[in-house]
Amino acid sequence: MFSGELKKLMNDNLLRTIRDRESGSTASRIIIDGREYINFSSNDYLGLADHPLIIEAAKKALDKYGFGAGASRLLSGGTELHGELEKMTAGFKGADSSLLFNSGYAANTSAIPAVSGEGDVIFSDELNHASIVDGCRLSKAKKVIYRHRDINHLSELIKKENDNRKIVITDTVFSMDGDIAPLKDIHDICIRHDAILYIDDAHGTGVLGNGHGALAHFNIKPEQWIIQMGTFSKALGSYGAFIAAQKNVIDRLINTARGFIYSTALPACIIAASIEALRILREKTSLTEKLRQNRERLLKGIKDLGLDTLNSETPIIPVVVGDVETTMKFSEHLMKNHIYAPAIRPPTVKIPRIRFTVTAAHTEKNIDKLLEALSTHNP
Ligand SMILES: Cc1ncc(COP(=O)(O)O)c(C=O)c1O
């Protein structure tokens, strides 16, 4: 079954395969097939995934609550920790209220169809994450795609839709390009057109705005027309996601978001880990500062080599080196030099690239080793 399709993917250099690691955390080091690499592919931006306090918090909750949640939140799957994390998250994001989802994918595919429907119009950036695209597909709203970060295009398109509820949806940090949505301008457009602004702050949370995310970065007050989605699975080193918004929005999600209603709750030990991670993020600003310094060092080094980093503004730094085959060879060259940074290929992106992610856990030596490997590549 499917052998023709798989063979075609293989011939086109587009077949995806899984490479599982033997090592623990992934922020800066990884062992695969017995070989150690410096890892530049992890979203554990602050290196929190193996923080001793987070591990201890998870262990304590494991002892107290057991592992599996046993049921959905609306039945008996939630614990007092779930509510505590929701309160903390709402406070951290400056929102009235928040609701946990089992993953960022589940949050977008559940919340978007829950807050939009027939007669509504969704405006979505063309490079939004696949989970937003799928959430839009599940919604009965009309979909209008605007050019990547193109405010004039969004403005032009939104003017044409006068009678409906409008929702503008954007990633804050684009996960494959590492650039940032022009949120201030998008927010102004939303205000002018009475539109809801739905942001996916998966890669902004813990990274932008001293860790508070994109709204803090742009100095935008989290008012009632803004819905913030974020994840615990990236800079917070844990797992799961949230929507932070006005209480009415959260009540609507509790009553209509299918990925919330019809899915088993996250285990309490994961929630305990997220609580501890948020606590660390609130208190340890040196982590976000270290991340910023590491990013600057790497970006400057890559640019000095004359490589194309598209419009990266964050710890996600794409490097474009050519077609799929060249990009694959480039990734292999890096692996030979003990650098782990897989190629990202279509259909995930239109332009093949190596996507480097730098974290607060990398040392200057790690970064310099990558730069050395990049400088010795002959295309
Ligand atoms: C922008 C964006 N949104 C949502 C998700 C999904 O989050 P999760 O990995 O928690 O499902 C991701 C992660 O891949 C992402 O990059």
Ligand as a Chemical Component Dictionary entry (heavy atoms), coordinates in Angstrom:
data_LIG
# 
_chem_comp.id                   LIG 
_chem_comp.type                 NON-POLYMER 
_chem_comp.pdbx_formal_charge   0 
_chem_comp.three_letter_code    LIG 
# 
loop_
_chem_comp_atom.comp_id 
_chem_comp_atom.atom_id 
_chem_comp_atom.alt_atom_id 
_chem_comp_atom.type_symbol 
_chem_comp_atom.charge 
_chem_comp_atom.model_Cartn_x 
_chem_comp_atom.model_Cartn_y 
_chem_comp_atom.model_Cartn_z 
_chem_comp_atom.pdbx_ordinal 
LIG C1 C1 C 0 3.398 28.463 15.527 1  
LIG C2 C2 C 0 3.041 27.141 16.116 2  
LIG N1 N1 N 0 1.783 26.930 16.533 3  
LIG C3 C3 C 0 1.405 25.758 17.069 4  
LIG C4 C4 C 0 2.296 24.725 17.211 5  
LIG C5 C5 C 0 1.841 23.421 17.785 6  
LIG O1 O1 O 0 2.219 23.334 19.116 7  
LIG P1 P1 P 0 2.419 21.897 19.789 8  
LIG O2 O2 O 0 3.759 21.418 19.398 9  
LIG O3 O3 O 0 2.289 22.171 21.263 10 
LIG O4 O4 O 0 1.318 21.043 19.264 11 
LIG C6 C6 C 0 3.620 24.897 16.812 12 
LIG C7 C7 C 0 4.619 23.822 17.004 13 
LIG O5 O5 O 0 5.014 23.117 16.148 14 
LIG C8 C8 C 0 4.001 26.114 16.225 15 
LIG O6 O6 O 0 5.245 26.298 15.762 16 
# 
loop_
_chem_comp_bond.comp_id 
_chem_comp_bond.atom_id_1 
_chem_comp_bond.atom_id_2 
_chem_comp_bond.value_order 
_chem_comp_bond.pdbx_ordinal 
LIG C1 C2 SING 1  
LIG C2 N1 SING 2  
LIG C2 C8 DOUB 3  
LIG N1 C3 DOUB 4  
LIG C3 C4 SING 5  
LIG C4 C5 SING 6  
LIG C4 C6 DOUB 7  
LIG C5 O1 SING 8  
LIG O1 P1 SING 9  
LIG P1 O2 DOUB 10 
LIG P1 O3 SING 11 
LIG P1 O4 SING 12 
LIG C6 C7 SING 13 
LIG C6 C8 SING 14 
LIG C7 O5 DOUB 15 
LIG C8 O6 SING 16 
# 
